[in-house]
Amino acid sequence: MAEGKGTMIYRAHAIKRMFERRISEETVRAVLSTGEVIESYPQDVPYPSKLVLGWSDNRPIHIVVAETDETDIIITVYEPDPERWDHEFRHRRLQ
């Protein structure tokens, strides 16, 4: 994924989850700048969003981010559950 726009807005949900999961803002920026878009949600409202997979010290991190022309809006941040994702954390397992 390309480098973000620089301006980032964190939704309250994302801040809460980052705190609970000990994921820093620095990690979020690194994942967004080097990560891979694994799902796109073009119908999301008010802005289209996507799911980005990145790594921090061998720890997989998923970030849902919406993008406007000027801003990245961080919706949520989490470490994917291996029970719900394949071994590379790129594809959801069938439930």
Legacy VTK file of the C-alpha trace (Angstrom):
# vtk DataFile Version 3.0
C-alpha trace
ASCII
DATASET POLYDATA
POINTS 95 float
0.000 0.000 0.000
1.250 3.482 -0.780
2.277 5.933 1.889
-0.771 7.547 3.478
-1.720 11.152 3.060
-0.127 12.162 6.330
-3.362 13.287 7.969
-4.941 10.516 9.974
-8.140 10.505 11.983
-8.676 7.710 14.485
-12.264 6.718 15.245
-12.973 6.199 18.964
-13.390 2.465 18.308
-9.902 2.268 16.756
-8.299 4.100 19.679
-9.997 1.778 22.168
-8.904 -1.333 20.266
-5.326 -0.053 19.824
-5.079 0.530 23.574
-6.579 -2.893 24.427
-4.321 -4.693 21.951
-1.176 -2.655 22.584
-0.878 -1.478 18.983
0.851 1.883 18.666
0.181 4.733 16.269
3.683 4.115 14.905
2.680 0.524 14.091
-0.491 1.718 12.358
1.499 4.131 10.190
4.047 1.421 9.332
1.349 -1.100 8.391
-0.436 1.452 6.208
2.784 2.414 4.440
4.042 -1.135 3.805
0.960 -3.343 4.081
-1.158 -5.102 1.491
-4.821 -4.421 0.754
-6.547 -7.788 1.157
-10.203 -6.717 0.958
-11.998 -3.670 -0.443
-15.364 -2.333 0.661
-16.343 0.171 -2.062
-19.948 0.388 -0.848
-19.045 1.503 2.698
-20.635 4.766 3.825
-19.710 7.566 4.192
-16.414 6.588 2.467
-15.188 3.443 0.742
-12.802 1.484 2.940
-10.380 -1.405 2.793
-8.727 -4.000 4.973
-4.938 -3.791 5.097
-2.648 -6.578 6.326
0.782 -5.719 7.645
3.317 -7.084 10.087
4.934 -5.716 13.217
7.722 -7.862 14.720
6.227 -11.058 13.222
2.800 -10.066 14.547
0.041 -9.814 11.912
-2.002 -6.620 12.071
-5.256 -5.835 10.254
-6.403 -2.249 9.791
-9.710 -1.116 8.338
-9.155 2.313 6.825
-11.343 4.681 4.829
-9.676 7.216 2.566
-10.750 10.649 1.478
-8.724 12.911 -0.794
-6.987 14.450 2.219
-7.297 12.000 5.091
-6.978 8.375 6.173
-9.714 7.454 8.664
-8.696 4.548 10.882
-11.840 2.583 11.687
-10.408 -0.377 13.592
-7.112 -2.118 14.266
-6.639 -5.706 15.419
-4.516 -8.822 15.376
-6.411 -11.364 13.246
-7.649 -14.542 14.917
-5.953 -17.633 13.387
-9.233 -19.532 13.883
-10.950 -17.127 11.456
-8.129 -16.474 8.954
-5.845 -18.659 6.836
-2.217 -19.156 7.902
-1.128 -16.007 6.000
-4.021 -13.925 7.424
-5.082 -12.909 3.887
-8.295 -14.940 3.498
-11.152 -15.643 5.865
-11.776 -19.271 6.719
-15.178 -20.642 5.804
-17.391 -20.752 8.869
LINES 1 96
95 0 1 2 3 4 5 6 7 8 9 10 11 12 13 14 15 16 17 18 19 20 21 22 23 24 25 26 27 28 29 30 31 32 33 34 35 36 37 38 39 40 41 42 43 44 45 46 47 48 49 50 51 52 53 54 55 56 57 58 59 60 61 62 63 64 65 66 67 68 69 70 71 72 73 74 75 76 77 78 79 80 81 82 83 84 85 86 87 88 89 90 91 92 93 94
